[in-house]
Amino acid sequence: MTADLVLYGYWRSSAAYRVRIALNLKGLAYESRAVHLVKDGGEQHSDRYRALNPQELVPCLIHGDQVLTQSMAIMEYLDDAFPASPLLPNDAGGRARVRALAQLVACDIHPIGNLRVLQYLGSHFNADDAVKGEWSRHWIGEGFKALETMLASSAQTGRFCHGDTPSLADACLVPQYYNATRWKLPMDAFPTIQRVVDACNALDAFAQASPEAQPDAPPSH
Amino acid sequence: MTADLVLYGYWRSSAAYRVRIALNLKGLAYESRAVHLVKDGGEQHSDRYRALNPQELVPCLIHGDQVLTQSMAIMEYLDDAFPASPLLPNDAGGRARVRALAQLVACDIHPIGNLRVLQYLGSHFNADDAVKGEWSRHWIGEGFKALETMLASSAQTGRFCHGDTPSLADACLVPQYYNATRWKLPMDAFPTIQRVVDACNALDAFAQASPEAQPDAPPSH
């Protein structure tokens, strides 16, 4: 099988999940190639994958001769290269708001709780699963508290994070919410986040991007 | 004093430093308002500042009635609102590369070593300055190793991260380099990073954005 767009990802990677949502929202078909993040010490550390992405992280998107890394840069690229069904609003202020909401998740929540950081907490601080859970809930909770305020207090919030069209912000929020539920973060304090996530997950573009819907997801987990 | 652009920042904040570079590269005058991140438990946690940025982080840029947060979103906004002296190349592939290099720093290095994370390591893992230093050098080193490979192996790298014009990527790299030297990360393994940083710091736009050049920098530290 050859495809114009090839996505290297992992079913449960938050960053790969974002890009799947963006591809689906734009109606772009792609070939999915799994990079198992845990098996054999992690396929992302293989020479073959490192040649694509020296950061040894997923996702990586191939488009023709372009090798694209960093999920936020990839989603912006998709909006640049395939302008239909834009992921950003058409005014500078709206774009700034959507990018800020997206980056609140992509910069200030997700990287702190990423697999490699949890592995380091285990190896250097003897953190067990309970301590890793406390760490994860703390940072997701801090971020969601701010995000809830920003969403609930703005007239620009609509059915989705920004108005009634899903954007880059929703593509970041939904995977982070999925991660939060894995860590059993109570959601009572985040009604607006919950409402927006529910609206997103009612759409095929989001549902089909979910970890459980991926070919590399284990039958049960 | 009134100003069209008001930047809330802190002399040594990496994220505020990025935005100062971007403002200077575009030749935009701005009023600087200091938010002391340490004094009295941190002015970023005050009610007054939280009303501007519920994340309680710097920077925050005010432009007319726009309140902008997240340094990457702010820099993209500046490029949107003030197109002269662009911070991104004019081709989609180039923009994706610059954004990926910028986000490597902004997502995968900086947030993991940010003040609030180091404070948490101290309060929850009894990490002292030596352990915080080891943590910081580890994550900056991981990121710089990948960044060095990406810069050294690409024909698109020029005098700066992308060609011969400073971009969003340089605006992220220079503050992260400054932070790396604070933590005494050896730079021998990163000759391309070193060369690019030196080229940047030879420009007024970068020099005038440096922490030591800010009005709120202490006389000696």
Interface residues (C-beta under 8 A of the other chain):
Chain A: P54 Q55 E56 L57 Q66 L68 T69 Q70 M72 A73 I74 E76 Y77 D80 A81 A92 G93 R95 A96 R97 R99 A100 A102 Q103 L104 A106 C107 D108 H110 P111 I112 R116 V117 Y120 H124 F125 A127 E134 W135 H138 E142 G143 K145 A146 T149 M150 S153
Chain B: P54 Q55 E56 L57 Q66 L68 T69 Q70 M72 A73 I74 E76 Y77 D80 A81 A92 G93 R95 A96 R97 R99 A100 A102 Q103 L104 A106 C107 D108 H110 P111 I112 R116 V117 Y120 H124 F125 A127 E134 W135 H138 E142 G143 K145 A146 T149 M150 S153
